[in-house]
Amino acid sequence: MTTVAILGCGYVGLELGKQLQSAGIERVVGLRRSKKGVSAMESAGIEPVQGDLTDEETLTTIPDADIVVFAASAGRSSSTTAREIYVAGQKQVLNHFGSRENPPERYIYTSSTGVYGDHGESWVDEETPLEPESEREQALVDAETVAIDGAAEYDIDGTVARFSGLYGPDRYRLERYLEGPVTDGILNMIHRDDAAGAVGHIVSEDCARGEVVLVVDNEPVSKWELADWLATECNRQTPSKQTKSERLAEVESAGAKRRIRADKRCRNDKLQSLGYELVYPTFREGYQKAIMEYPTSQSE
């Protein structure tokens, strides 16, 4: 019987758990902090564990797993830093599971294209050198090293699934684009179902051991183009626009300024070479459900 443990079984993890069960994985265990999270896992048919992945006692309650997926997140508004969760948290998880009598064979860490920083709209892929410019970016880069090299110290094969911007149910953010103002820049996107699907494919096809895989759809798009397309599809007037310079003049945070300036175009050649077929190849397919559900009264 194959067991997969999903640590941080949230937005992507819940969908991953459902897909793994549909693919024939016999046992999927999930870890969440809140009671609401536990209820969500139960509804998805996932065996729930409530607790904190940085707590050793919590980790002891998680059964032995053939594959561990580290999908926890440290939000920008959270008091817990990226380094505490992604670096220290991973090290603790790997030490715990790697020291068990029956350690996992595989370990998958869900990372972010935030590791790239600003590339001035140039194309990037898994071979692009990483040159972090902030403490958070450095933590994201260090976390990927832990996921592969740290896992190898315990004879566990690590994989990094490097997600681009997630969207999908409850995260379409239609009003943001329809109301404006929309700031110039490039979006690299992946629908939640494809983010989960790509990780599920890595599991089911037993591929990408010891590797990084960039998980992004087929078409980077400018925010202005996306906003105008959504407005047309929703029968709305095109929203107001602003340049990066105009937006930068409105913010004071150094981190926010870096995010506004940062641009790149992410390439998914490797993901395609692994045989994964995107359910939503571009934003056009991915936003159809949100457009169909958009209230007619708001478009009049």
Secondary structure, DSSP 8 states (H G I E B T S, - for coil): --EEEEES-SHHHHHHHHHHHHTT-SEEEEEESSHHHHHHHHHTT-EEEES-TT-HHHHHTS---SEEEE-----TTSSS-HIIIIIIIHHHHHHHHHTSSS--SEEEEEEEGGGS---TT-EE-TTS-----SHHHHHHHHHHHIIIIIHHTTT-EEEEEEE-EEESTT---HHHHHHS-EE--EE-EEEHHHHHHHHHHHHHTT--TT-EEEE--S--EEHHHHHHHHHHHTT-----EE-HHHHHTT---HHHHHHHH---EE--HHHHHTT---SS-SHHHHTHHHHHHS-GGGG-
